[in-house]
Amino acid sequence: MAKQDKYISVFVPTYNGHPFVKPLIDAVLSQELPDGYNLELLITDSGSKDDTIEVIKSYGDKVVFNQIPNKEYGHGKTRQQAAEKAKGEYILFLSQDATPASERWLINMIEPFFISERVGCVFGRQIPRPFSVPTIKREVSSVFGGLGAPDSIVIHRDRSLVDNHHTNALNSFFSDVNSAIRKDLVNVVPFQDVRYAEDQALAEDMQNNGYLKAYSPSGAVWHSNEYTAKEYYHRKFDEYTGLIESVNYDIEPSIKSLSLGWIRPTIQDWKFAKHDTEYNLRAKIKFFFFSPLYNFYMQLGKYHAAKYKNNSAKRKVISLEEKRK
């Protein structure tokens, strides 16, 4: 039998990944592979203080493991470095708390690349974990539930494939919680070294360079961030500031939204939790009291991100004026 020398790579950045890292590694190592391909699993840890490093090392040479200081980690930079080192023709990305939902996750994630050489990047479905807080579970369910049927492949393009005529606004939604790119495009359309939203910046760059973005619902992972309300605030602040910096997301601070914007989503959370059969009665009662807090912190994170944008713009204006003097 001829030696297999073709690879598909999976990259995971880790930092205090307990308790998700072990089930993630087990799920990746159990993936079905196309004929003639080997699996390469790369993990870079940026200073974990829990048992993450010990868990990873317990897999020996099944994992290509790298450690870096926390200060050297960057969402775009670290992924770009891993992509450049990867052996695979296709490189899949997972966050440390995203667990492949089936043994065909990998095959389903790379299938869109076989449709056309113009497909440059793919993102897959995220399924919220059963007992995530309603604010997060409802958000993940609603976002990915409306993108395409479970057995479909959805191609996003802003120009006609026939005559390059503008057909849609550019769609930059993308998530490297669960994504894939082609190795031959790693240096053609690289990850930007940005603080946040490197995935959406990549999707925008791909499309601006003439490549297509695809969504593969059957390439599904279990994923929903288990944030406290305070952590959720920081997540939303980072998310919105990242969108502002990476894809010029337009947002203005609003006292009205801060004061009242949490009410409607809280009511939606209550209705969602009431009808969700995965929540027991105790969880539903707990979430009744916690949902207002999560939704207020979401609005607070958005408000502070907008203020950050305005303050940054003012600093740039002042800096330009000082240079002219």
The 8 nearest C-alpha neighbors of each residue, nearest first, counted from 0:
[[1, 2, 3, 35, 4, 34, 36, 5],
 [2, 0, 3, 4, 35, 5, 36, 34],
 [1, 3, 4, 0, 35, 5, 36, 37],
 [2, 4, 35, 5, 36, 1, 37, 6],
 [5, 3, 2, 6, 36, 37, 35, 1],
 [4, 6, 36, 3, 37, 35, 87, 7],
 [7, 5, 87, 37, 36, 38, 86, 88],
 [6, 8, 87, 89, 38, 88, 39, 90],
 [7, 9, 39, 87, 90, 40, 38, 91],
 [8, 10, 91, 40, 90, 92, 41, 39],
 [11, 9, 41, 92, 42, 40, 91, 93],
 [10, 12, 42, 93, 94, 95, 92, 13],
 [13, 11, 43, 42, 44, 95, 94, 10],
 [14, 12, 44, 95, 16, 43, 11, 45],
 [13, 15, 47, 16, 45, 44, 46, 12],
 [16, 14, 47, 49, 17, 51, 48, 13],
 [17, 15, 14, 20, 51, 19, 13, 18],
 [18, 16, 19, 15, 51, 20, 50, 49],
 [17, 19, 20, 16, 21, 22, 51, 96],
 [18, 20, 96, 17, 21, 22, 16, 23],
 [21, 19, 23, 16, 22, 95, 17, 18],
 [20, 22, 24, 23, 19, 25, 54, 18],
 [23, 21, 25, 24, 20, 19, 26, 98],
 [22, 24, 98, 20, 26, 21, 25, 27],
 [25, 23, 27, 21, 26, 22, 28, 20],
 [24, 26, 22, 28, 23, 27, 21, 29],
 [25, 27, 23, 29, 24, 28, 99, 22],
 [28, 26, 24, 29, 30, 25, 23, 99],
 [27, 29, 25, 26, 30, 24, 38, 40],
 [30, 28, 26, 27, 25, 102, 31, 24],
 [31, 29, 102, 27, 28, 103, 32, 105],
 [30, 32, 103, 102, 29, 33, 106, 105],
 [33, 31, 30, 36, 34, 106, 37, 105],
 [34, 32, 36, 35, 31, 106, 37, 7],
 [35, 33, 36, 32, 37, 3, 31, 5],
 [34, 36, 3, 33, 5, 37, 4, 32],
 [37, 35, 5, 6, 34, 33, 3, 32],
 [38, 36, 6, 5, 7, 39, 3, 35],
 [37, 39, 7, 6, 8, 40, 36, 32],
 [38, 40, 8, 7, 9, 41, 6, 37],
 [41, 39, 9, 62, 8, 10, 63, 38],
 [40, 42, 63, 10, 62, 64, 9, 39],
 [43, 41, 11, 64, 12, 10, 65, 63],
 [44, 42, 65, 12, 66, 64, 13, 45],
 [43, 45, 13, 66, 14, 12, 46, 67],
 [46, 44, 69, 67, 68, 14, 66, 47],
 [45, 47, 69, 68, 44, 14, 48, 67],
 [48, 46, 15, 14, 49, 45, 51, 44],
 [47, 49, 15, 46, 50, 51, 14, 52],
 [48, 50, 15, 51, 47, 17, 52, 16],
 [51, 49, 53, 52, 54, 48, 17, 15],
 [52, 50, 54, 53, 49, 16, 15, 17],
 [51, 53, 55, 54, 50, 56, 47, 44],
 [54, 52, 56, 50, 55, 51, 57, 49],
 [53, 55, 51, 57, 52, 56, 50, 21],
 [56, 54, 52, 57, 53, 58, 51, 62],
 [55, 57, 53, 58, 59, 54, 52, 64],
 [56, 58, 54, 55, 59, 53, 52, 60],
 [59, 57, 56, 61, 55, 62, 60, 54],
 [60, 58, 57, 61, 56, 62, 55, 63],
 [59, 61, 62, 58, 63, 56, 64, 57],
 [60, 62, 59, 58, 63, 40, 39, 28],
 [61, 63, 60, 40, 64, 41, 59, 58],
 [64, 62, 41, 40, 42, 60, 65, 61],
 [63, 65, 42, 62, 43, 41, 66, 55],
 [64, 66, 43, 42, 44, 67, 63, 41],
 [67, 65, 44, 43, 45, 64, 68, 46],
 [66, 68, 45, 44, 69, 71, 46, 65],
 [69, 67, 45, 70, 71, 46, 66, 72],
 [68, 70, 45, 46, 71, 72, 67, 44],
 [69, 71, 68, 72, 45, 67, 73, 46],
 [72, 70, 69, 68, 67, 73, 45, 77],
 [73, 71, 69, 70, 77, 45, 74, 68],
 [72, 74, 76, 77, 75, 71, 194, 192],
 [75, 73, 76, 77, 195, 78, 197, 194],
 [74, 76, 192, 190, 197, 191, 78, 73],
 [77, 75, 192, 73, 79, 78, 74, 80],
 [76, 78, 80, 73, 79, 75, 74, 72],
 [79, 77, 81, 75, 80, 76, 82, 74],
 [78, 80, 82, 76, 77, 81, 190, 75],
 [81, 79, 77, 83, 78, 82, 76, 84],
 [80, 82, 78, 84, 83, 79, 85, 77],
 [83, 81, 79, 85, 84, 80, 78, 185],
 [82, 84, 80, 81, 85, 79, 185, 186],
 [85, 83, 81, 82, 80, 86, 79, 87],
 [86, 84, 82, 87, 83, 81, 8, 90],
 [87, 85, 6, 8, 84, 88, 7, 39],
 [86, 88, 7, 6, 8, 89, 85, 90],
 [89, 87, 182, 7, 6, 181, 90, 86],
 [88, 90, 181, 87, 7, 182, 180, 8],
 [91, 89, 8, 180, 179, 9, 87, 7],
 [90, 92, 179, 9, 178, 8, 10, 180],
 [93, 91, 10, 178, 177, 9, 175, 179],
 [94, 92, 177, 176, 11, 97, 95, 175],
 [93, 95, 176, 97, 96, 11, 12, 92],
 [94, 96, 13, 97, 20, 16, 11, 93],
 [95, 97, 19, 94, 222, 98, 20, 16],
 [98, 96, 222, 94, 221, 95, 220, 93],
 [97, 99, 23, 221, 220, 100, 96, 222],
 [100, 98, 220, 101, 104, 26, 219, 221],
 [99, 101, 220, 219, 221, 98, 104, 102],
 [102, 100, 103, 104, 99, 219, 26, 30],
 [101, 103, 30, 104, 31, 29, 26, 100],
 [104, 102, 106, 101, 105, 31, 107, 30],
 [103, 105, 218, 107, 101, 102, 106, 99],
 [106, 104, 108, 107, 103, 109, 30, 218],
 [107, 105, 103, 108, 109, 104, 110, 32],
 [108, 106, 218, 104, 110, 105, 109, 217],
 [107, 109, 218, 105, 106, 110, 104, 215],
 [108, 110, 106, 107, 111, 112, 105, 179],
 [109, 111, 107, 112, 113, 108, 106, 114],
 [112, 110, 113, 114, 109, 213, 152, 118],
 [113, 111, 110, 114, 118, 109, 115, 116],
 [112, 114, 111, 110, 115, 116, 109, 118],
 [115, 113, 111, 112, 116, 110, 118, 117],
 [114, 116, 117, 113, 118, 112, 111, 211],
 [115, 117, 118, 112, 114, 113, 119, 210],
 [116, 118, 210, 115, 211, 119, 209, 112],
 [119, 117, 211, 116, 112, 210, 115, 212],
 [118, 120, 210, 211, 117, 180, 212, 181],
 [119, 121, 180, 212, 179, 118, 213, 211],
 [122, 120, 213, 179, 178, 214, 212, 180],
 [121, 123, 178, 214, 177, 174, 215, 173],
 [124, 122, 215, 218, 216, 177, 219, 214],
 [123, 125, 219, 216, 218, 143, 220, 126],
 [126, 124, 220, 222, 219, 221, 127, 143],
 [125, 127, 221, 222, 220, 128, 124, 140],
 [128, 126, 223, 222, 136, 221, 139, 129],
 [127, 129, 131, 130, 223, 221, 222, 126],
 [128, 130, 277, 131, 127, 278, 136, 126],
 [131, 129, 128, 132, 278, 277, 282, 136],
 [130, 132, 136, 128, 129, 133, 225, 135],
 [131, 133, 134, 135, 136, 130, 286, 290],
 [134, 132, 136, 135, 268, 137, 272, 131],
 [135, 133, 137, 132, 136, 268, 138, 290],
 [136, 134, 138, 133, 137, 132, 139, 131],
 [137, 135, 133, 139, 127, 138, 131, 134],
 [136, 138, 140, 133, 135, 134, 139, 141],
 [137, 139, 135, 141, 136, 140, 142, 134],
 [140, 138, 142, 136, 141, 137, 127, 143],
 [141, 139, 137, 144, 138, 142, 143, 136],
 [140, 142, 144, 138, 139, 143, 137, 145],
 [143, 141, 139, 144, 140, 145, 138, 146],
 [142, 144, 146, 145, 140, 141, 124, 139],
 [143, 145, 141, 140, 142, 146, 147, 148],
 [146, 144, 143, 147, 142, 141, 148, 140],
 [147, 145, 143, 144, 142, 148, 214, 153],
 [146, 148, 145, 151, 149, 153, 216, 144],
 [147, 149, 151, 150, 216, 146, 144, 145],
 [150, 148, 216, 217, 151, 147, 215, 152],
 [151, 149, 148, 217, 216, 152, 215, 147],
 [152, 150, 148, 149, 153, 147, 216, 215],
 [151, 153, 215, 214, 154, 111, 213, 216],
 [152, 154, 214, 213, 151, 155, 147, 215],
 [155, 153, 213, 212, 214, 156, 152, 211],
 [156, 154, 212, 213, 211, 153, 157, 170],
 [157, 155, 158, 211, 154, 212, 169, 167],
 [156, 158, 167, 169, 166, 168, 165, 159],
 [159, 157, 165, 163, 166, 164, 156, 160],
 [158, 160, 163, 164, 161, 162, 166, 165],
 [159, 161, 163, 162, 158, 164, 156, 157],
 [162, 160, 159, 163, 164, 158, 165, 166],
 [161, 163, 164, 159, 160, 158, 165, 166],
 [164, 162, 159, 158, 160, 161, 165, 166],
 [163, 165, 159, 158, 162, 166, 161, 160],
 [166, 164, 158, 157, 167, 159, 163, 168],
 [165, 167, 158, 157, 159, 164, 168, 156],
 [168, 166, 157, 165, 169, 158, 156, 170],
 [167, 169, 157, 170, 166, 165, 156, 158],
 [168, 170, 157, 167, 171, 156, 203, 206],
 [171, 169, 172, 168, 155, 157, 203, 156],
 [170, 172, 203, 199, 202, 173, 169, 200],
 [173, 171, 199, 170, 174, 202, 198, 203],
 [174, 172, 199, 198, 171, 202, 122, 175],
 [175, 173, 176, 198, 122, 177, 178, 199],
 [174, 176, 178, 177, 198, 92, 93, 173],
 [175, 177, 94, 93, 174, 178, 97, 92],
 [178, 176, 175, 93, 123, 92, 122, 174],
 [177, 179, 122, 175, 92, 121, 91, 123],
 [180, 178, 91, 121, 90, 120, 92, 122],
 [179, 181, 120, 90, 89, 119, 182, 121],
 [182, 180, 89, 183, 184, 119, 88, 90],
 [181, 183, 88, 185, 184, 89, 90, 180],
 [182, 184, 181, 185, 88, 186, 187, 89],
 [185, 183, 187, 182, 186, 181, 188, 119],
 [186, 184, 189, 182, 187, 183, 188, 82],
 [185, 187, 189, 188, 184, 183, 83, 182],
 [186, 188, 184, 185, 189, 183, 208, 205],
 [187, 189, 186, 184, 185, 205, 204, 190],
 [190, 188, 186, 185, 187, 191, 79, 201],
 [191, 189, 75, 79, 201, 197, 192, 76],
 [190, 192, 75, 193, 197, 189, 76, 201],
 [191, 193, 75, 76, 190, 73, 194, 74],
 [194, 192, 191, 195, 75, 197, 245, 74],
 [195, 193, 241, 74, 73, 192, 196, 197],
 [194, 196, 241, 197, 193, 74, 238, 237],
 [197, 195, 241, 198, 199, 242, 245, 200],
 [198, 196, 200, 75, 195, 199, 193, 191],
 [197, 199, 201, 196, 200, 174, 175, 173],
 [200, 198, 202, 173, 171, 201, 196, 197],
 [199, 201, 197, 203, 198, 202, 245, 246],
 [202, 200, 204, 198, 199, 203, 190, 205],
 [203, 201, 199, 205, 171, 204, 200, 173],
 [202, 204, 171, 200, 206, 201, 205, 207],
 [203, 205, 207, 201, 202, 206, 208, 200],
 [206, 204, 202, 208, 210, 203, 207, 201],
 [205, 207, 210, 209, 208, 203, 204, 211],
 [206, 208, 204, 209, 205, 203, 210, 202],
 [209, 207, 205, 206, 210, 204, 188, 203],
 [208, 210, 206, 207, 205, 211, 117, 204],
 [211, 209, 206, 117, 205, 119, 118, 208],
 [212, 210, 118, 119, 117, 206, 156, 155],
 [211, 213, 120, 155, 121, 118, 154, 119],
 [214, 212, 154, 121, 153, 155, 120, 211],
 [213, 215, 153, 122, 121, 123, 152, 216],
 [214, 216, 123, 152, 218, 217, 108, 122],
 [217, 215, 124, 149, 218, 123, 219, 214],
 [218, 216, 219, 215, 149, 150, 107, 124],
 [219, 217, 104, 107, 108, 123, 216, 215],
 [218, 220, 124, 217, 123, 100, 125, 216],
 [221, 219, 99, 100, 98, 125, 97, 126],
 [220, 222, 126, 98, 97, 125, 127, 100],
 [221, 223, 97, 127, 125, 126, 220, 128],
 [224, 222, 127, 128, 225, 131, 136, 135],
 [223, 225, 226, 222, 135, 96, 131, 127],
 [224, 226, 223, 131, 227, 132, 135, 231],
 [227, 225, 230, 231, 224, 228, 229, 132],
 [226, 228, 230, 229, 231, 225, 293, 232],
 [227, 229, 231, 293, 230, 226, 232, 292],
 [230, 228, 232, 231, 227, 233, 296, 226],
 [231, 229, 227, 233, 232, 226, 228, 234],
 [230, 232, 234, 228, 229, 233, 226, 227],
 [233, 231, 296, 300, 229, 235, 230, 234],
 [232, 234, 236, 230, 231, 235, 237, 300],
 [235, 233, 231, 237, 232, 236, 238, 230],
 [234, 236, 238, 300, 232, 237, 233, 297],
 [235, 237, 300, 233, 304, 239, 238, 234],
 [238, 236, 234, 240, 235, 239, 241, 233],
 [239, 237, 235, 241, 236, 240, 234, 242],
 [238, 240, 242, 241, 236, 237, 304, 235],
 [241, 239, 243, 304, 237, 242, 238, 236],
 [240, 242, 195, 196, 238, 244, 239, 243],
 [241, 243, 239, 245, 248, 246, 240, 244],
 [244, 242, 248, 247, 240, 241, 245, 246],
 [243, 245, 241, 242, 247, 246, 240, 248],
 [246, 244, 242, 200, 243, 241, 247, 196],
 [245, 247, 242, 248, 200, 243, 244, 199],
 [248, 246, 243, 244, 245, 249, 242, 241],
 [247, 249, 243, 242, 246, 250, 244, 245],
 [250, 248, 247, 243, 251, 305, 242, 246],
 [249, 251, 305, 248, 252, 243, 308, 304],
 [250, 252, 305, 253, 249, 306, 302, 309],
 [253, 251, 305, 302, 306, 254, 250, 303],
 [252, 254, 256, 255, 257, 251, 302, 305],
 [253, 255, 257, 256, 258, 252, 302, 259],
 [254, 256, 258, 253, 257, 259, 260, 252],
 [257, 255, 260, 259, 253, 258, 254, 298],
 [256, 258, 254, 298, 255, 260, 259, 299],
 [259, 257, 255, 256, 254, 260, 261, 295],
 [258, 260, 256, 261, 262, 257, 255, 263],
 [261, 259, 256, 262, 257, 258, 298, 263],
 [260, 262, 294, 295, 259, 264, 263, 265],
 [263, 261, 265, 260, 264, 259, 266, 291],
 [262, 264, 266, 265, 261, 267, 260, 259],
 [265, 263, 267, 266, 262, 261, 268, 294],
 [264, 266, 268, 262, 267, 263, 291, 290],
 [265, 267, 269, 263, 268, 264, 270, 262],
 [266, 268, 264, 270, 265, 269, 271, 263],
 [269, 267, 265, 271, 266, 133, 270, 134],
 [268, 270, 266, 272, 271, 267, 273, 287],
 [271, 269, 273, 267, 268, 272, 266, 274],
 [270, 272, 268, 269, 273, 274, 267, 275],
 [273, 271, 275, 269, 274, 270, 268, 283],
 [272, 274, 270, 271, 275, 269, 283, 276],
 [273, 275, 272, 271, 276, 270, 278, 269],
 [276, 274, 272, 277, 273, 278, 271, 270],
 [275, 277, 278, 274, 279, 273, 272, 129],
 [278, 276, 275, 129, 279, 130, 272, 274],
 [279, 277, 276, 282, 275, 283, 130, 280],
 [278, 280, 282, 281, 283, 277, 276, 275],
 [281, 279, 283, 282, 284, 278, 285, 273],
 [280, 282, 284, 283, 279, 285, 278, 286],
 [283, 281, 285, 279, 284, 280, 278, 286],
 [282, 284, 280, 286, 285, 281, 272, 287],
 [283, 285, 287, 281, 282, 286, 280, 288],
 [286, 284, 282, 287, 283, 288, 281, 289],
 [285, 287, 289, 283, 288, 284, 290, 282],
 [288, 286, 284, 285, 289, 290, 283, 269],
 [287, 289, 286, 285, 290, 291, 284, 292],
 [288, 290, 286, 292, 291, 287, 285, 293],
 [289, 291, 293, 292, 286, 265, 288, 287],
 [292, 290, 294, 265, 293, 289, 295, 288],
 [291, 293, 295, 290, 289, 294, 296, 228],
 [294, 292, 228, 290, 296, 295, 291, 297],
 [295, 293, 261, 297, 291, 296, 292, 290],
 [294, 296, 261, 292, 298, 297, 293, 291],
 [295, 297, 299, 232, 293, 298, 294, 300],
 [296, 298, 294, 300, 295, 299, 232, 235],
 [299, 297, 301, 295, 257, 296, 300, 302],
 [300, 298, 296, 302, 301, 297, 257, 303],
 [299, 301, 236, 232, 235, 297, 303, 298],
 [300, 302, 298, 304, 299, 303, 236, 239],
 [303, 301, 299, 252, 305, 304, 300, 298],
 [302, 304, 306, 300, 305, 301, 307, 299],
 [305, 303, 307, 301, 240, 236, 306, 302],
 [306, 304, 252, 308, 302, 251, 307, 303],
 [307, 305, 303, 309, 308, 304, 252, 310],
 [306, 308, 304, 310, 305, 309, 311, 303],
 [309, 307, 305, 311, 306, 310, 312, 304],
 [308, 310, 312, 306, 311, 307, 313, 305],
 [311, 309, 313, 307, 312, 308, 306, 314],
 [312, 310, 314, 308, 313, 309, 307, 315],
 [311, 313, 309, 315, 310, 314, 308, 316],
 [314, 312, 310, 316, 315, 311, 317, 309],
 [315, 313, 311, 317, 312, 316, 318, 310],
 [314, 316, 318, 312, 313, 317, 319, 311],
 [315, 317, 313, 319, 318, 314, 320, 312],
 [318, 316, 320, 314, 315, 319, 321, 313],
 [317, 319, 315, 321, 316, 320, 314, 322],
 [320, 318, 322, 316, 321, 317, 315, 323],
 [321, 319, 317, 323, 322, 318, 316, 324],
 [320, 322, 318, 324, 323, 319, 317, 316],
 [323, 321, 319, 320, 324, 318, 317, 316],
 [324, 322, 320, 321, 319, 318, 317, 316],
 [323, 321, 322, 320, 319, 318, 317, 316]]
